[in-house]
């Protein structure tokens, strides 16, 4: 007795490879995310704001870190004021690559590492926080105005290469006149304000 036949033999061939002209071209890795839809609204601390806004003022609203979760969707922001709040973690700002003006004064911030990726910043106010390490600012070649008043900064090396800096306020930090004199020699174009 012969076993039943399995039927005609078929061989599977691999699927045809896509035509070279149809294969997707690789996307550049530094492509900014697409802007949010014009009708998308973002809710922050009970207020609604268009996601495609360029300017946003959220000063003195008692905002905390958890209130800012949706802010990361506002990738078209060029000016942002978050002064006078209770913000400690600014990680949500990492994707806001278009920011040219940022005010984070009078908050609870001690780590500004995320700012290293915001290379378009021209005006930055970090006064009234608990910042001691400003190394994240070293690569900000477009920074023209910087306010670091009332922090815990004792090392200024990160500021030495800021050749376009015009205004720098360092009052209220654990620095002395010798530190400021060295910085003045490195940044002769800059008006440096310092009062102990």
Backbone as JSON, one array per atom type, in Angstrom:
{
  "sequence": "XXXXXXXXXXXXXXXXXXXXXXXXXXXXXXXXXXXXXXXXXXXXXXXXXXXXXXXXXXXXXXXXXXXXXXXXXXXXXXXXXXXXXXXXXXXXXXXXXXXXXXXXXXXXXXXXXXXXXXXXXXXXXXXXXXXXXXXXXXXXXXXXXXXXXXXXXXXXXXXXXXXXXXXXXXXXXXXXXXXXXXXXXXXXXXXXXXXX",
  "N": [[0.85, -1.17, 0.0], [0.55, 2.11, -0.86], [1.43, 5.3, 0.44], [-0.93, 8.02, 0.71], [-0.92, 10.53, -1.77], [0.47, 13.76, -1.45], [-0.35, 15.61, -3.11], [0.24, 17.91, -5.87], [3.58, 18.97, -6.05], [4.72, 21.94, -4.57], [6.8, 24.74, -4.65], [7.91, 27.27, -2.56], [8.62, 30.51, -3.39], [10.77, 33.26, -2.58], [9.33, 36.43, -1.63], [9.01, 38.98, -4.11], [11.6, 41.39, -4.33], [11.36, 44.83, -3.4], [11.1, 47.35, -5.88], [13.91, 49.38, -6.68], [13.28, 52.07, -7.13], [10.99, 52.42, -5.7], [11.57, 52.2, -3.05], [11.59, 53.61, 0.21], [13.13, 56.75, 0.89], [15.78, 57.39, 3.18], [15.08, 59.21, 6.17], [16.35, 62.32, 7.32], [18.07, 62.47, 10.42], [17.93, 64.73, 12.0], [15.6, 66.03, 11.53], [13.04, 68.26, 12.32], [10.15, 67.73, 14.42], [6.88, 67.42, 12.93], [4.74, 70.33, 12.76], [2.1, 70.85, 15.19], [-1.39, 70.13, 14.57], [-3.44, 72.85, 13.45], [-5.85, 73.22, 14.79], [-5.63, 71.94, 17.23], [-5.89, 71.92, 20.71], [-4.18, 72.68, 23.73], [-4.15, 71.78, 27.1], [-3.33, 73.44, 30.0], [-2.97, 73.77, 33.33], [-5.76, 74.16, 33.63], [-6.33, 76.05, 31.68], [-6.83, 76.61, 28.16], [-4.87, 76.39, 25.24], [-3.83, 77.21, 21.94], [-2.15, 74.67, 20.15], [-0.35, 75.31, 18.19], [0.78, 77.72, 18.88], [3.08, 80.49, 18.95], [4.0, 82.14, 20.91], [3.85, 82.09, 24.42], [2.59, 82.82, 27.57], [2.83, 81.84, 30.74], [3.18, 82.77, 33.27], [3.36, 83.19, 36.86], [1.27, 81.39, 37.71], [1.09, 79.38, 39.53], [2.03, 76.93, 38.67], [3.02, 73.53, 38.49], [5.34, 70.77, 37.97], [3.8, 68.6, 36.96], [1.72, 69.89, 35.69], [2.67, 70.63, 33.26], [2.8, 68.67, 31.29], [1.55, 68.47, 28.7], [2.76, 70.52, 27.36], [4.93, 69.8, 25.81], [3.97, 69.26, 23.3], [3.84, 71.62, 21.98], [5.59, 72.46, 19.79], [6.26, 74.57, 18.14], [6.77, 76.84, 19.58], [8.34, 79.97, 20.15], [8.74, 81.85, 22.07], [8.58, 81.67, 25.54], [7.21, 82.05, 28.7], [7.59, 81.09, 31.89], [7.84, 82.06, 34.41], [7.82, 82.61, 38.02], [6.53, 80.35, 39.15], [6.08, 76.95, 40.41], [7.96, 75.15, 39.44], [10.14, 72.43, 39.05], [11.29, 70.4, 37.52], [12.4, 70.56, 34.28], [12.36, 68.97, 32.05], [10.38, 68.61, 30.13], [10.77, 70.58, 28.28], [12.57, 69.79, 26.37], [11.96, 69.13, 23.66], [11.3, 71.54, 22.5], [12.57, 73.05, 20.31], [12.62, 75.43, 18.87], [12.62, 77.59, 20.53], [13.48, 80.89, 21.3], [13.37, 82.81, 23.23], [13.26, 82.41, 26.66], [11.88, 82.32, 29.82], [12.46, 81.31, 32.94], [12.51, 82.17, 35.5], [12.43, 82.47, 39.1], [11.54, 79.91, 40.16], [11.79, 76.44, 41.12], [14.11, 75.25, 40.18], [16.92, 73.17, 39.73], [18.45, 71.69, 38.0], [19.6, 72.17, 34.81], [20.24, 70.76, 32.57], [18.75, 69.88, 30.32], [18.5, 72.13, 28.75], [20.67, 72.29, 27.09], [20.16, 71.32, 24.55], [18.7, 73.3, 23.32], [19.44, 75.2, 21.13], [18.74, 77.55, 19.8], [18.19, 79.54, 21.57], [18.23, 82.92, 22.55], [17.67, 84.75, 24.49], [17.64, 84.27, 27.89], [16.31, 83.68, 31.03], [17.12, 82.72, 34.14], [17.0, 83.41, 36.75], [16.66, 83.42, 40.37], [16.5, 80.68, 41.18], [17.74, 77.37, 42.09], [20.21, 76.78, 40.95], [23.35, 75.37, 40.36], [25.18, 74.24, 38.61], [26.17, 75.19, 35.48], [27.02, 74.12, 33.1], [25.55, 73.16, 30.93], [24.97, 75.37, 29.42], [27.14, 75.96, 27.87], [27.32, 75.4, 25.08], [25.65, 77.2, 23.84], [25.65, 79.23, 21.49], [24.2, 81.32, 20.43], [23.22, 82.87, 22.43], [22.38, 85.95, 23.76], [21.46, 87.46, 25.92], [21.52, 86.83, 29.34], [20.31, 85.96, 32.45], [21.29, 85.15, 35.57], [20.85, 85.68, 38.19], [20.75, 85.32, 41.75], [21.26, 82.51, 42.31], [23.13, 79.46, 42.85], [25.67, 79.54, 41.81], [29.07, 78.99, 41.32], [31.09, 78.56, 39.59], [32.27, 79.66, 36.5], [33.19, 78.85, 34.03], [31.78, 77.73, 31.83], [30.69, 79.86, 30.51], [32.64, 81.19, 29.14], [33.11, 81.03, 26.32], [31.12, 82.47, 25.04], [30.7, 84.45, 22.73], [28.88, 86.22, 21.56], [27.39, 87.24, 23.54], [25.7, 89.85, 25.15], [24.5, 90.97, 27.45], [24.85, 90.08, 30.79], [23.86, 88.87, 33.86], [24.89, 88.33, 37.06], [24.58, 88.67, 39.75], [24.13, 87.99, 43.29], [25.15, 85.39, 43.56], [27.45, 82.84, 44.77], [30.1, 84.12, 44.19], [33.17, 85.94, 43.53], [34.81, 89.14, 43.09], [37.17, 88.62, 41.65], [36.53, 86.34, 40.12], [34.65, 87.48, 38.41], [36.18, 89.43, 37.12], [37.94, 87.85, 35.6], [36.1, 86.67, 33.84], [35.18, 88.97, 32.56], [37.45, 89.65, 31.1], [37.45, 87.59, 29.28], [35.1, 87.95, 27.91], [34.9, 90.58, 26.48], [33.06, 92.12, 25.05], [30.72, 92.05, 26.43], [28.29, 93.27, 28.74], [28.59, 92.94, 32.0], [26.89, 92.35, 34.95], [27.27, 92.49, 38.39], [26.65, 92.08, 41.74], [27.4, 91.41, 45.04]],
  "CA": [[0.0, 0.0, 0.0], [1.34, 3.34, -0.96], [0.79, 6.41, 1.17], [-1.65, 8.96, -0.16], [-0.1, 11.61, -2.33], [0.2, 15.08, -0.86], [-0.76, 16.53, -4.17], [1.37, 18.4, -6.65], [4.62, 19.61, -5.25], [4.86, 23.37, -4.81], [7.92, 25.36, -3.95], [7.66, 28.68, -2.25], [9.72, 31.41, -3.75], [10.73, 34.46, -1.73], [8.57, 37.52, -2.25], [9.88, 39.83, -4.94], [12.12, 42.55, -3.61], [10.77, 46.07, -3.93], [11.85, 48.05, -6.91], [14.72, 50.43, -6.06], [12.66, 53.38, -7.22], [9.88, 52.51, -4.77], [11.99, 52.11, -1.65], [11.57, 54.94, 0.85], [14.44, 57.35, 1.15], [15.94, 57.58, 4.62], [14.82, 60.56, 6.66], [17.44, 62.86, 8.14], [17.81, 62.28, 11.85], [17.73, 66.0, 12.69], [14.37, 66.65, 11.05], [12.18, 68.63, 13.45], [8.83, 67.1, 14.33], [5.93, 68.28, 12.21], [3.98, 71.19, 13.66], [0.82, 70.28, 15.57], [-2.52, 70.65, 13.79], [-3.83, 74.21, 13.84], [-7.02, 73.24, 15.67], [-5.37, 71.21, 18.46], [-5.78, 72.76, 21.9], [-3.41, 72.1, 24.81], [-4.66, 72.2, 28.4], [-2.32, 73.63, 31.03], [-3.51, 74.39, 34.56], [-7.14, 74.53, 33.4], [-6.48, 76.94, 30.53], [-6.61, 75.99, 26.87], [-4.0, 77.19, 24.38], [-3.6, 76.56, 20.64], [-0.89, 73.92, 20.12], [0.56, 75.92, 17.22], [1.17, 79.05, 19.35], [4.5, 80.84, 18.91], [4.29, 82.85, 22.15], [2.99, 81.61, 25.5], [2.9, 83.38, 28.88], [2.23, 81.07, 31.83], [3.82, 83.28, 34.48], [2.61, 83.39, 38.09], [0.04, 80.6, 37.68], [1.21, 78.29, 40.5], [2.21, 75.72, 37.87], [3.98, 72.54, 38.95], [5.84, 69.91, 36.9], [2.74, 67.78, 36.37], [0.84, 70.73, 34.87], [3.33, 70.95, 31.99], [2.95, 67.48, 30.45], [1.13, 68.7, 27.32], [3.57, 71.58, 26.77], [5.86, 69.2, 24.84], [3.33, 69.23, 21.99], [3.86, 72.96, 21.4], [6.94, 72.5, 19.23], [6.48, 75.8, 17.39], [6.99, 77.98, 20.47], [9.59, 80.72, 20.06], [8.85, 82.6, 23.32], [7.86, 81.0, 26.62], [7.41, 82.63, 30.03], [7.12, 80.22, 32.97], [8.35, 82.65, 35.65], [6.96, 82.72, 39.19], [5.75, 79.14, 39.37], [6.69, 75.99, 41.31], [8.51, 74.15, 38.53], [11.44, 71.91, 39.43], [11.78, 69.56, 36.42], [12.11, 71.2, 32.99], [12.57, 68.0, 30.99], [9.35, 68.76, 29.11], [11.2, 71.58, 27.3], [13.58, 69.2, 25.48], [11.56, 69.14, 22.25], [10.91, 72.89, 22.05], [13.83, 73.45, 19.68], [12.51, 76.75, 18.24], [12.62, 78.65, 21.55], [14.49, 81.94, 21.25], [13.26, 83.52, 24.5], [12.75, 81.52, 27.7], [11.95, 82.87, 31.17], [12.2, 80.31, 33.98], [12.88, 82.8, 36.76], [11.62, 82.29, 40.32], [10.98, 78.57, 40.25], [12.56, 75.55, 42.0], [14.94, 74.5, 39.24], [18.33, 72.98, 40.09], [19.12, 70.99, 36.9], [19.25, 72.78, 33.53], [20.86, 69.96, 31.52], [17.9, 69.79, 29.14], [18.64, 73.34, 27.94], [21.79, 72.13, 26.16], [19.63, 71.06, 23.21], [17.91, 74.43, 22.81], [20.51, 76.04, 20.57], [18.23, 78.81, 19.24], [17.95, 80.52, 22.64], [18.95, 84.18, 22.49], [17.4, 85.42, 25.76], [17.34, 83.23, 28.88], [16.26, 84.17, 32.41], [17.12, 81.62, 35.11], [17.18, 84.01, 38.07], [15.8, 82.98, 41.45], [16.36, 79.23, 41.25], [18.78, 76.75, 42.91], [21.13, 76.24, 39.95], [24.78, 75.48, 40.68], [25.94, 73.77, 37.46], [25.69, 75.83, 34.26], [27.73, 73.54, 31.96], [24.62, 72.99, 29.81], [24.91, 76.61, 28.64], [28.4, 76.15, 27.14], [27.18, 75.34, 23.62], [24.64, 78.15, 23.36], [26.4, 80.28, 20.78], [23.31, 82.42, 20.05], [22.74, 83.54, 23.63], [22.77, 87.36, 23.85], [21.1, 87.97, 27.25], [21.42, 85.75, 30.31], [20.15, 86.4, 33.83], [21.51, 84.05, 36.51], [20.75, 86.28, 39.52], [20.16, 84.58, 42.85], [21.4, 81.06, 42.23], [24.22, 78.9, 43.65], [26.73, 79.37, 40.83], [30.41, 79.37, 41.79], [32.02, 78.26, 38.49], [31.79, 80.38, 35.32], [33.9, 78.38, 32.84], [30.86, 77.44, 30.72], [30.31, 81.11, 29.84], [33.82, 81.81, 28.53], [33.09, 81.06, 24.86], [29.9, 83.11, 24.53], [31.22, 85.66, 22.09], [27.82, 87.16, 21.15], [26.7, 87.67, 24.76], [25.69, 91.3, 25.34], [24.11, 91.27, 28.82], [24.97, 88.94, 31.69], [23.62, 89.28, 35.24], [25.39, 87.27, 37.94], [24.42, 89.09, 41.15], [23.49, 87.05, 44.2], [25.73, 84.06, 43.48], [28.67, 82.76, 45.58], [31.24, 84.47, 43.35], [33.84, 87.15, 44.01], [35.22, 90.06, 42.01], [38.2, 87.99, 40.81], [35.82, 85.5, 39.15], [34.01, 88.37, 37.44], [37.23, 90.06, 36.31], [38.4, 86.86, 34.61], [35.06, 86.55, 32.82], [35.17, 90.21, 31.77], [38.56, 89.59, 30.13], [37.09, 86.6, 28.26], [33.93, 88.45, 27.19], [35.0, 92.05, 26.51], [31.88, 92.73, 24.41], [29.55, 91.82, 27.29], [28.03, 94.09, 29.91], [28.39, 92.0, 33.1], [26.39, 92.95, 36.19], [27.51, 91.62, 39.54], [26.63, 92.63, 43.09], [27.41, 90.27, 45.97]],
  "C": [[0.88, 1.22, 0.0], [0.63, 4.45, -0.21], [0.1, 7.36, 0.22], [-0.72, 10.1, -0.57], [-0.51, 12.93, -1.69], [-0.23, 16.07, -1.91], [0.45, 17.03, -4.91], [2.33, 19.15, -5.75], [4.7, 21.08, -5.63], [6.06, 23.88, -4.04], [7.6, 26.82, -3.74], [8.86, 29.49, -2.65], [9.63, 32.64, -2.87], [9.95, 35.57, -2.42], [9.52, 38.4, -3.05], [10.36, 41.02, -4.12], [11.56, 43.81, -4.23], [11.71, 46.71, -4.94], [12.67, 49.16, -6.25], [14.06, 51.79, -6.09], [11.5, 53.54, -6.24], [10.31, 52.48, -3.31], [12.04, 53.51, -1.04], [12.98, 55.45, 1.08], [14.58, 57.58, 2.65], [15.71, 59.02, 5.01], [16.02, 61.05, 7.45], [17.08, 62.74, 9.61], [17.55, 63.59, 12.58], [16.48, 66.73, 12.21], [13.49, 67.0, 12.24], [10.83, 67.94, 13.31], [7.87, 68.01, 13.59], [5.16, 69.15, 13.2], [2.65, 70.54, 14.02], [-0.29, 70.85, 14.69], [-3.0, 71.98, 14.34], [-5.0, 74.23, 14.82], [-6.82, 72.49, 16.99], [-5.19, 72.18, 19.62], [-5.05, 71.98, 22.99], [-3.96, 72.65, 26.13], [-3.51, 72.26, 29.41], [-2.95, 74.4, 32.17], [-4.92, 74.93, 34.33], [-7.38, 75.48, 32.24], [-6.2, 76.19, 29.24], [-5.86, 76.95, 25.95], [-3.82, 76.47, 23.05], [-2.21, 75.91, 20.6], [0.12, 74.55, 19.17], [0.98, 77.34, 17.61], [2.68, 79.25, 19.23], [4.93, 81.49, 20.21], [3.32, 82.38, 23.22], [3.49, 82.18, 26.83], [2.11, 82.62, 29.94], [2.83, 81.5, 33.17], [2.83, 83.4, 35.63], [1.26, 82.67, 38.11], [0.08, 79.42, 38.65], [1.34, 76.93, 39.8], [3.29, 74.84, 38.49], [4.39, 71.67, 37.76], [4.72, 69.15, 36.2], [1.78, 68.59, 35.5], [1.39, 70.94, 33.46], [3.4, 69.8, 31.0], [2.63, 67.77, 28.98], [1.96, 69.78, 26.62], [4.52, 71.04, 25.7], [5.28, 69.14, 23.44], [3.4, 70.58, 21.27], [5.23, 73.25, 20.79], [7.24, 73.76, 18.43], [6.74, 77.02, 18.25], [8.34, 78.63, 20.23], [9.82, 81.55, 21.32], [7.97, 81.93, 24.38], [8.23, 81.64, 27.95], [6.75, 81.71, 31.06], [7.56, 80.78, 34.33], [7.32, 82.63, 36.77], [6.05, 81.53, 39.43], [6.46, 78.23, 40.37], [7.29, 74.83, 40.51], [9.9, 73.73, 39.01], [12.09, 71.14, 38.29], [11.39, 70.2, 35.09], [12.35, 70.27, 31.81], [11.58, 68.13, 29.84], [9.76, 69.75, 28.01], [12.13, 71.01, 26.22], [13.22, 69.28, 24.0], [11.21, 70.51, 21.7], [12.11, 73.59, 21.43], [13.8, 74.84, 19.05], [12.58, 77.9, 19.24], [13.79, 79.6, 21.38], [14.51, 82.74, 22.54], [12.6, 82.59, 25.51], [12.97, 82.16, 29.07], [11.5, 81.79, 32.15], [12.49, 80.88, 35.36], [11.88, 82.47, 37.87], [10.81, 81.0, 40.32], [11.84, 77.77, 41.23], [13.53, 74.7, 41.21], [16.37, 74.39, 39.76], [19.12, 72.28, 38.98], [18.65, 71.59, 35.57], [19.85, 72.02, 32.35], [20.07, 69.91, 30.23], [18.05, 71.01, 28.22], [19.76, 73.23, 26.91], [21.32, 71.91, 24.73], [18.85, 72.2, 22.6], [18.84, 75.5, 22.26], [20.03, 77.36, 19.98], [18.03, 79.89, 20.3], [18.84, 81.74, 22.5], [18.8, 84.94, 23.81], [16.93, 84.35, 26.75], [17.4, 83.83, 30.28], [16.09, 82.97, 33.33], [17.25, 82.14, 36.54], [16.22, 83.41, 39.09], [15.52, 81.5, 41.48], [17.46, 78.67, 42.16], [19.85, 76.12, 42.02], [22.57, 76.44, 40.41], [25.65, 75.11, 39.48], [25.35, 74.37, 36.18], [26.41, 75.3, 33.01], [26.84, 73.37, 30.74], [24.55, 74.22, 28.91], [26.1, 76.77, 27.71], [28.23, 76.18, 25.63], [26.19, 76.33, 23.04], [25.29, 79.37, 22.73], [25.53, 81.45, 20.34], [22.84, 83.26, 21.23], [23.3, 84.97, 23.74], [22.51, 87.94, 25.24], [20.86, 86.79, 28.18], [21.35, 86.33, 31.71], [20.23, 85.18, 34.74], [21.45, 84.55, 37.96], [20.17, 85.3, 40.53], [20.15, 83.08, 42.72], [22.57, 80.62, 43.11], [25.47, 78.69, 42.8], [28.07, 79.86, 41.38], [31.47, 79.14, 40.72], [31.46, 78.84, 37.2], [32.41, 79.91, 34.0], [33.0, 78.15, 31.63], [30.5, 78.69, 29.92], [31.44, 81.71, 29.0], [33.76, 81.93, 27.02], [31.89, 81.77, 24.25], [30.21, 84.47, 23.93], [30.14, 86.63, 21.61], [27.03, 87.68, 22.35], [26.84, 89.19, 24.93], [25.4, 91.69, 26.78], [24.16, 90.0, 29.66], [24.82, 89.44, 33.12], [23.95, 88.1, 36.15], [25.23, 87.6, 39.42], [23.76, 88.0, 41.98], [23.94, 85.61, 44.06], [27.01, 84.03, 44.32], [29.93, 82.92, 44.72], [31.95, 85.65, 44.0], [34.3, 87.96, 42.81], [36.29, 89.46, 41.11], [37.57, 87.11, 39.74], [35.23, 86.36, 38.03], [35.05, 89.04, 36.55], [37.77, 89.11, 35.25], [37.38, 86.74, 33.49], [34.99, 87.81, 31.95], [36.29, 90.21, 30.74], [38.26, 88.61, 29.01], [35.94, 87.07, 27.37], [33.94, 89.98, 27.16], [33.8, 92.77, 25.92], [30.67, 92.74, 25.31], [29.49, 92.78, 28.47], [27.66, 93.13, 31.05], [28.01, 92.73, 34.38], [26.63, 91.98, 37.32], [27.52, 92.46, 40.82], [26.53, 91.44, 44.02], [26.09, 90.16, 46.68]]
}
